[in-house]
Amino acid sequence: MKMNRICAALLTATMMVMPLAGCQSAQSTSESSASSSAGSEASVQESVLASDASSSGAVTGTADPDKTLTVGFDAEFPPMGFMDEDGNYVGFDLDLAKEVADRLGYEFVAQPIAWDSKDTELESGNIDCIWNGFTISGREDQYTWTEPYMENRQVVVVNSDSKVTSLADLAGLTVAVQKDSSGLAALEENSQLTDTFGELVQEDSYLNALMELESGSVDAVVMDEIVARYEIQTSGKSMVVLDESIASEEYGVGFLLGNEALRDEVQATLEDMAADGTMAEISNKWFGEDITTIGK
C-alpha cells in the first residue's frame, strides 16, 4: 500500500513537470523560429538594397565590370599601338579607344593580336573591334565601320643612301611588306608595279621589315606613311620616304559585320570627342598637330 502511494506521487509529479518542459520547448522553438525569420528578412532586405544599388549603377569605379571594350591591335605598329620601354601598351589609337571606353562606362582591354589572325579573333569574340590604323579601302563590305577618323598613304621607305628615288627605280629589287596589310593590298591592286619587282617579301610586322631594310636584306619597304615617319623620327634610322605614293586611304574602327549597335556607340562618342577638342588633344600628343578628320 505504501509503495502504491509512492508510485502515485511520483506519477503525479512527472505529469506536472511534462507540460512545463513542453512549454519551454515550444518557447525555445518559437524564439528560434522568430530569430530565423528576422535573419531571413534582414538577408532579403540586404539583397534588395544590393540589387537596387547595382541597378542604379552604384558600383566601385567608373566602369561596369560586366561591360568591356576589347580592342584588337598590332603591338608592333607605332604610333598607333605598341609596347613601350616599360612594357605598357600605348599609342594614338589606344588613347582614343580608352577615352571612348571611359565615356561609355566600359572596361577598356587592349588585346594584342597577330595581324593576319584579326578576322579569326573578331569572329570568335576574343575582341570587339579592330582599332589600329585599320584601312577601310578595299574592306568596305567585310566589316561594320565607323566613319574615317584619319587619312593616310601607302608609301615606299628606303635607306638614305639608296639610289631609289621613284617607284620606277624599284624594278628588279626586293621589296618588303607586312602580311595581310593595307600595303600588301595596295600592291596587289597595282600589278603593273609589283610585276617589276625582283621579289616581294611578306614580313610578320613593319618593324621586322624595317630591320631587314636597315640590314640590307631588302631594298625597300611599302608601309603606312604615318607609321613610317613616326618610326624614322623616333628611332633615328637613316631612312627616307619617297615623295611618290602607291595609294591613299582612310582609317576607321572595324567591327564584326552587323554589329551596328556597338559601332553606333563608338561613333557617337568619337563625334563628341571631336566636338569638345579631346580628339585634337590626343592627336597633338602623338603627332604635334591635329591630323584627325571627324567633324572637319
Secondary structure, 3 states (H helix, E strand, C coil): CHHHHHHHHHHHHHHHHHHHHHHHHHHHHHHHHHHHHHHHHHHHHHHHHHHHHHHCCCCCCCCEEEEEEEEEECCEECCCEEECCCCCEECHHHHHHHHHHHHHCEEEEEEECCHHHHHHHHHHCCCCEECCCCECCCCCCCCEECCCCEEEEEEEEEECCCCCCCHHHHCCCEEEEECCCHHHHHHHCCHHHHCCCCEEEEECCHHHHHHHHHHCCCCEEEEEHHHHHHHHHHHCCCEEECCCCCEEEEECCEECCCCHHHHHHHHHHHHHHHHCCHHHHHHHHHHCCCCECCCC
